[in-house]
Amino acid sequence: MRREDSLLGMSARATVKVLRSAAFVLLVLVSRLLLPVLRLGAAGGVLLFGFCALFRRDLGTPMWAGAALAFAAVALELALGAAIRALAPSDVVVITEV
């Protein structure tokens, strides 16, 4: 009975490692497509906020929408990076581009 528990535990740990590695690879591939979109959204939000703040002070709603868009894009990018680092296998070093 002890050996069966040991085999069951080993297979459970192996299954978790496989699922974790698959999620890591999937997030890395998705991030390659999603990061440029998020960065474009952040830049657009900053430009919209800056334009409205400097030239069109009467447009308060678009100004704050641009700020929210920029903040949300940066927060999603940071969350995606944190998720990738959390799921990375122990022998993988995650280096982000600057």
N, C-alpha and C positions, 0 to 999 in steps of 0.2 A: 504494500500500500504506500509506503514511503517513496518508492521509486516512481509510482504513478503520479503522485503529487509533484515530484521533482520534474518529471517530463511535462506535466501540464503547465507548471510554472515557467519552464523554459520555452515552451511553445507560445505561451501568452506574451512573454517578454519579446520574443522574436516577432510576433504579430504586431505588437505595438511599435517596435523599431521600423518595421516595413511600412506601416501606415504613417509614421512620423516622417520617414524619408520621402515617401510619396507626396505628402503634404508640403514638405520643404521644396521639392523639385517643382511642384505645381505653383507654389507661391513665387519662386524665383522666375519661372516662365511668365506668369501673369504680371509680375512687377516690371518686366522688360517692356510690356505693352502699356501698362497703367502709369508708370512714372512720367513719361513725357506728357501724357494728358493732364496729370495732376500739376506738373510744373507749368504747363501752358495756362491752366486754370488759375494758378496762383499769380502768375504774371499778369493775366488779364484782370484779375480782381484788384491787384495793386494799382494797375493803370487806371481802372475805372474809379477806384477810391481817390487816387491822386487828382485825376481830372476834375471830378465832381467837387472835391475839397478846395481846389485852387480856382476853378473857373465857373462852376455852376453850383453855388452854395444853395440855391433853391431846390435842387434835386437831392433831397436828403435820403429818400428810399433807395435809389440806385447807388448812392455813395456807401451806405451801410451794407447793402447787398454785395458790393464789391469787396468790402472789408471781410464780410462773412465768407465769401467765396475763397478769398486768399487764405483766411485762417483755416477753413475746413480742408482745403487742398494740402496745406502744410501738415495739418494734424493727421490726415489720412496717409500721407507719405511717411511720416514718422511711425505711425502705427504699423504700416506694412513692413518697414525696416525692422521694427522690434519683433514682429511676428516671425520674420525670416530668421533673425538671430536666435530667437527662442527655439525654433524647430530645427536649427542646424545641428547636424551630427557633431559629436565631440571632436572628431578629427578634421573638421572643416572650419577654415577661418573665413569669415565673411568680411570682405573689404568693399566699402561703398565708394563710388566715384565722387569726386569733389567737383 
